[in-house]
Amino acid sequence: MGIAKLDFKITSHRVTKLKKKKNRKFLLILVLISTAVCTYNHGLADEYIQVPGLLDLRTNFSDGSHTLDYLINLAKKRGFTVLFITDHDRKVLEYGIRPFQHILKKRVETPSINKGGPENYLNMIQSASKKYPEMVLIPGAESTPFYYWRGSYFKKNLTVCDWERHLLIFGFEKPEDYKNLPILNNGYSTRYISSFISVGFFLPLIPLIVGLFLLKRKRLIRFFGITICLFSLLLFINNFPFRSSPYDQYHGYQGISPYQLLIDYVNSRGGMVFWNHPETKSGQSKLEFIFRDTPSYPQVLKESKNYTGFATLYGDTITVTEPGNIWDKVLLEYCSGQRVLPVWGISAADFHKEGSAGDKLGNYPTIFLVKNKTKKHILEALKKGRMYSYRGDVNSPRLVLEEFSISDPDTSQKALMGEEISSNGSLRINISIFTPGSEKENSLTVRLIRNGELLKIFYGETPLKIDFRDKFRVPGKKIFYRLDVKDKKGRKIVSNPIFVNF
């Protein structure tokens, strides 16, 4: 069956209009279709539909194997009409010999957005949007803001560190947004001159003055003067301050600062930024002449601020979403007022090639709750956390989180993922999960998590409906609920949190 299309909706206005036309046969067919499809939306707020989207897709504009047209047509065959394209913003490695590391250097650059031109990249996506009007195509980028060198080329232990520490950027529609990214080796910029103009910047003046003085001498001393002047000029050129980042790759680990700089930049331009695969196991390997070393980096979720979210499901084993782990700690910081923004979860495909390492386009969809299937509504849902993450074989029926809501029976308030309600008493938690199509009953394990603690484990067969009452109450506090679901076939759902303010 694959992935069914979830963005169909019938309104009473259309039904009334059809009745007036007395086209009862057509009306009956339409109602039957709507009954089959709209069961996906039963239990959700009436104005929302579920739309699956694929995030973190690479094309051959950078290091992907397929054209954008190929990805679109393959996605359409599998029931997806929302694609987030995230080619690499700039993919460069530079290594230089000190003290002239910015002059005597080797630079290796592969295709990327800024190498191929962000205008061309955006035009490619805009042209595809016109060619396939039924598709929602959202541009973005995968970014490596910083890396650093360890070891030595001459000792054959040269290692590039944190090269695989990635962030996903969504919602950038202007070429200058990509050109001005504060990442290493991204061209020239005047924004960070003050970071390089210091006492050390003027030190080459001392030998230059000495060299100029020696030029007035004769023979050998004059030769020394010329040499000193040339050396000083090279130091000045090497220390040029017009760089795209206030950091460089020659002073070791710089903490969270280079990444926070990028996060703040993206936020200032109205974009969204997500940490990608924070527990990656593929960061250690050897290239032709150097080693790569990117250890797992889940700690960045606590160290950084004001990012939109992170990948909760991807092609590695994940622990940060376990009850009481880093995600819950970050959400508790938001509830206590230590963070301005909550942190949302997405599925990230890290898709480069169909069939590579057994991966298939569509194995890691993010399911959005939207009022209409438009770019504006999809981005709004992404920003506000109205979505859930999914992992499963695209060729088998998908588990559908038909409902996850929290309501207050006394006030009739109701909240879905990414939303918040106020309450003075007990809460009603409704969960509904099913598998579309003709698949037989499937055993599920549903974990309900409250404020980082495992509140309840539910076991059952699909279709599964849960109506649970929680009398937990902390006056004057904000708490959250979230859940994860898995079955015996390896399919998994991770919801975004719902907040309750007492």
HELIX and SHEET records of a PDB file:
HELIX    1   1 SER A   12  LYS A   20  1                                   9    
HELIX    2   2 ARG A   24  CYS A   38  1                                  15    
HELIX    3   3 THR A   39  ASN A   41  5                                   3    
HELIX    4   4 LEU A   68  LYS A   77  1                                  10    
HELIX    5   5 ILE A  113  GLY A  116  1                                   4    
HELIX    6   6 PRO A  118  LYS A  131  1                                  14    
HELIX    7   7 PRO A  175  LYS A  179  1                                   5    
HELIX    8   8 ILE A  193  PHE A  196  1                                   4    
HELIX    9   9 VAL A  199  PHE A  202  1                                   4    
HELIX   10  10 LEU A  205  LEU A  214  1                                  10    
HELIX   11  11 ARG A  219  ASN A  238  1                                  20    
HELIX   12  12 SER A  257  SER A  268  1                                  12    
HELIX   13  13 VAL A  300  GLU A  303  1                                   4    
HELIX   14  14 ILE A  326  CYS A  335  1                                  10    
HELIX   15  15 SER A  356  GLY A  358  5                                   3    
HELIX   16  16 LYS A  375  LYS A  384  1                                  10    
SHEET    1   A13 TRP A 344  SER A 347  0                                        
SHEET    2   A13 GLY A 309  LEU A 313  1                                        
SHEET    3   A13 MET A 272  TRP A 275  1                                        
SHEET    4   A13 LEU A 167  PHE A 170 -1                                        
SHEET    5   A13 VAL A 136  SER A 143 -1                                        
SHEET    6   A13 VAL A  82  HIS A  88  1                                        
SHEET    7   A13 ILE A  49  LEU A  57  1                                        
SHEET    8   A13 PRO A 365  VAL A 370 -1                                        
SHEET    9   A13 MET A 387  ARG A 391 -1                                        
SHEET   10   A13 LYS A 492  SER A 495 -1                                        
SHEET   11   A13 LYS A 478  ASP A 487 -1                                        
SHEET   12   A13 SER A 443  ARG A 450 -1                                        
SHEET   13   A13 GLU A 453  GLU A 461 -1                                        
SHEET    1   B13 TRP A 344  SER A 347  0                                        
SHEET    2   B13 GLY A 309  LEU A 313  1                                        
SHEET    3   B13 MET A 272  TRP A 275  1                                        
SHEET    4   B13 LEU A 167  PHE A 170 -1                                        
SHEET    5   B13 VAL A 136  SER A 143 -1                                        
SHEET    6   B13 VAL A  82  HIS A  88  1                                        
SHEET    7   B13 ILE A  49  LEU A  57  1                                        
SHEET    8   B13 PRO A 365  VAL A 370 -1                                        
SHEET    9   B13 MET A 387  ARG A 391 -1                                        
SHEET   10   B13 LYS A 492  SER A 495 -1                                        
SHEET   11   B13 LYS A 478  ASP A 487 -1                                        
SHEET   12   B13 ILE A 498  ASN A 501 -1                                        
SHEET   13   B13 GLU A 420  SER A 422  1                                        
SHEET    1   C 2 LYS A  91  GLY A  96  0                                        
SHEET    2   C 2 LYS A 105  THR A 110 -1                                        
SHEET    1   D 4 TYR A 148  ARG A 150  0                                        
SHEET    2   D 4 THR A 159  CYS A 161 -1                                        
SHEET    3   D 4 PHE A 291  ASP A 293  1                                        
SHEET    4   D 4 GLN A 284  LYS A 286 -1                                        
SHEET    1   E 4 GLN A 413  ALA A 415  0                                        
SHEET    2   E 4 VAL A 400  ASP A 408 -1                                        
SHEET    3   E 4 LEU A 427  PHE A 434 -1                                        
SHEET    4   E 4 LEU A 464  ASP A 470 -1                                        
END                                                                             
